[in-house]
Amino acid sequence: MRKANLACILTVGVLIFCGLFGGRAYAEGKAKKETPSIGYMNVEKVMKSHPELVKWSKEFEATKAASEKALAKSIKEKFGVSEGGEVPENIQKQFQEYYMQENNKFISKMKTKQDAKLASAEKDIRAAAAVVAKKKGMLMIVDKSVVIYGGVDVTNDVINEVKKKK
């Protein structure tokens, strides 16, 4: 009987000890684990707010408008068709070929410029994300689209870092 009481007292003592000190150790461990080590960002939002791409978007729209105006003038001179006018059947094929050819020239010209702007912006964003990750003690920053649960949103931090550089 005495052995059973001693075992019961020891068990209660161990439980009390674990409750007092084990809970604290658990809480400290949990606090350390909750330190964010992975960040995520909305890459599309960061790209759209990159100063170089904002400027490029405006430049593209202005160039597109000027190109459309020049194409309309060229079509009027070459085919005698004004904007919104009917294209005579006998020249429809020539008209379509010409229109597609001019459109493809414009797209090709703009794509080369756009690719260069995007590559530059991507480089800036990667560098900004690295700075943010280092400041916040993160192992990595990923695109928001791959996050199912957890992580810390650093989208605005990356945007601000990109804007500092420009």
C-alpha positions as CSV (number, residue, x, y, z in Angstrom):
1,M,0.0,0.0,0.0
2,R,2.8,2.3,0.9
3,K,4.5,1.6,-2.5
4,A,1.2,2.5,-4.3
5,N,1.0,5.8,-2.4
6,L,4.6,6.6,-3.2
7,A,4.0,5.9,-6.9
8,C,0.9,8.0,-6.9
9,I,2.8,10.9,-5.2
10,L,5.7,10.6,-7.6
11,T,3.3,10.6,-10.6
12,V,1.5,13.7,-9.3
13,G,4.9,15.4,-8.7
14,V,6.1,14.7,-12.2
15,L,2.8,16.0,-13.7
16,I,3.1,19.2,-11.6
17,F,6.7,19.6,-12.6
18,C,5.9,19.1,-16.3
19,G,2.9,21.4,-16.0
20,L,5.0,24.2,-14.5
21,F,8.2,23.9,-16.5
22,G,7.1,21.9,-19.5
23,G,4.4,24.3,-20.5
24,R,6.9,27.2,-20.5
25,A,9.4,25.2,-22.6
26,Y,6.6,24.3,-25.0
27,A,5.5,27.9,-25.3
28,E,9.0,29.2,-25.9
29,G,9.6,26.5,-28.5
30,K,6.3,27.4,-30.2
31,A,7.2,31.1,-30.2
32,K,10.5,30.3,-31.9
33,K,8.7,28.1,-34.5
34,E,6.2,30.8,-35.3
35,T,8.9,33.2,-36.3
36,P,8.1,33.6,-40.0
37,S,10.7,31.9,-42.2
38,I,8.7,32.0,-45.5
39,G,7.2,35.1,-47.1
40,Y,4.9,35.4,-50.1
41,M,4.1,38.2,-52.4
42,N,1.6,38.9,-55.1
43,V,4.0,39.0,-58.0
44,E,1.4,40.4,-60.4
45,K,0.7,43.3,-58.1
46,V,4.5,44.0,-57.7
47,M,5.0,43.9,-61.4
48,K,2.1,46.3,-62.1
49,S,3.5,48.8,-59.6
50,H,7.1,48.6,-60.8
51,P,7.9,52.2,-61.9
52,E,9.6,51.1,-65.1
53,L,6.6,49.0,-66.1
54,V,4.1,51.7,-65.2
55,K,6.1,54.1,-67.5
56,W,6.3,51.4,-70.2
57,S,2.5,50.8,-70.1
58,K,1.9,54.5,-70.8
59,E,4.5,54.6,-73.5
60,F,3.0,51.4,-75.1
61,E,-0.5,52.9,-75.2
62,A,0.8,56.2,-76.7
63,T,2.8,54.3,-79.3
64,K,-0.1,52.0,-80.1
65,A,-2.5,55.0,-80.6
66,A,0.1,56.7,-82.9
67,S,0.6,53.5,-84.8
68,E,-3.2,53.0,-85.3
69,K,-3.5,56.6,-86.5
70,A,-0.7,56.1,-89.0
71,L,-2.1,52.8,-90.1
72,A,-5.6,54.4,-90.7
73,K,-3.9,57.2,-92.8
74,S,-1.9,54.6,-94.7
75,I,-5.0,52.5,-95.4
76,K,-6.9,55.5,-96.6
77,E,-4.1,56.5,-99.0
78,K,-3.4,52.9,-100.3
79,F,-7.0,51.6,-100.5
80,G,-9.2,54.7,-100.4
81,V,-11.0,53.4,-97.3
82,S,-11.6,55.6,-94.4
83,E,-11.9,54.4,-90.8
84,G,-15.2,52.6,-90.3
85,G,-15.8,52.5,-94.0
86,E,-16.7,49.5,-96.1
87,V,-13.8,47.7,-97.9
88,P,-14.8,46.8,-101.5
89,E,-14.9,43.1,-102.1
90,N,-12.3,43.1,-104.9
91,I,-9.6,44.5,-102.5
92,Q,-10.6,42.8,-99.2
93,K,-7.8,40.1,-99.4
94,Q,-5.1,42.8,-100.1
95,F,-6.5,44.9,-97.3
96,Q,-6.5,42.1,-94.8
97,E,-2.9,41.1,-95.8
98,Y,-1.7,44.6,-95.5
99,Y,-3.5,45.2,-92.2
100,M,-2.0,41.9,-90.7
101,Q,1.4,42.7,-92.0
102,E,1.4,46.2,-90.4
103,N,0.0,44.8,-87.2
104,N,2.7,42.1,-87.0
105,K,5.4,44.7,-87.5
106,F,4.0,46.7,-84.6
107,I,3.7,43.6,-82.4
108,S,7.3,42.5,-83.2
109,K,8.7,45.9,-82.5
110,M,6.9,46.2,-79.2
111,K,7.6,42.7,-78.0
112,T,11.3,43.3,-78.2
113,K,11.0,46.4,-76.0
114,Q,8.6,44.7,-73.6
115,D,10.8,41.7,-73.1
116,A,13.7,44.0,-72.2
117,K,11.6,45.9,-69.8
118,L,10.2,42.8,-68.2
119,A,13.7,41.2,-67.7
120,S,14.9,44.4,-66.1
121,A,11.8,44.6,-63.8
122,E,12.2,40.9,-62.8
123,K,15.8,41.5,-61.9
124,D,14.8,44.5,-59.7
125,I,12.0,42.6,-58.0
126,R,14.3,39.6,-57.2
127,A,16.8,42.0,-55.7
128,A,14.1,43.8,-53.7
129,A,12.7,40.5,-52.5
130,A,16.1,39.4,-51.3
131,V,16.6,42.6,-49.3
132,V,13.1,42.2,-47.7
133,A,13.8,38.5,-46.9
134,K,17.1,39.4,-45.3
135,K,15.6,42.2,-43.3
136,K,12.8,40.0,-42.0
137,G,15.0,36.9,-41.4
138,M,13.1,34.8,-44.0
139,L,14.5,31.8,-45.8
140,M,12.6,32.6,-49.0
141,I,9.8,34.5,-50.6
142,V,7.5,32.7,-53.0
143,D,4.6,33.8,-55.3
144,K,1.3,34.1,-53.5
145,S,-0.3,31.6,-55.9
146,V,1.7,28.7,-54.5
147,V,0.8,29.3,-50.8
148,I,-2.0,27.2,-49.4
149,Y,-1.5,28.0,-45.7
150,G,0.8,30.1,-43.7
151,G,3.6,32.5,-44.5
152,V,3.8,36.2,-44.3
153,D,2.6,38.6,-47.0
154,V,5.5,40.9,-47.9
155,T,4.0,42.2,-51.2
156,N,3.9,45.9,-50.0
157,D,7.4,45.6,-48.5
158,V,8.8,44.4,-51.9
159,I,6.9,47.2,-53.7
160,N,8.4,49.8,-51.4
161,E,11.9,48.3,-51.8
162,V,11.6,48.4,-55.6
163,K,10.4,52.0,-55.5
164,K,13.4,53.0,-53.4
165,K,15.7,51.8,-56.1
166,K,14.0,53.7,-58.9
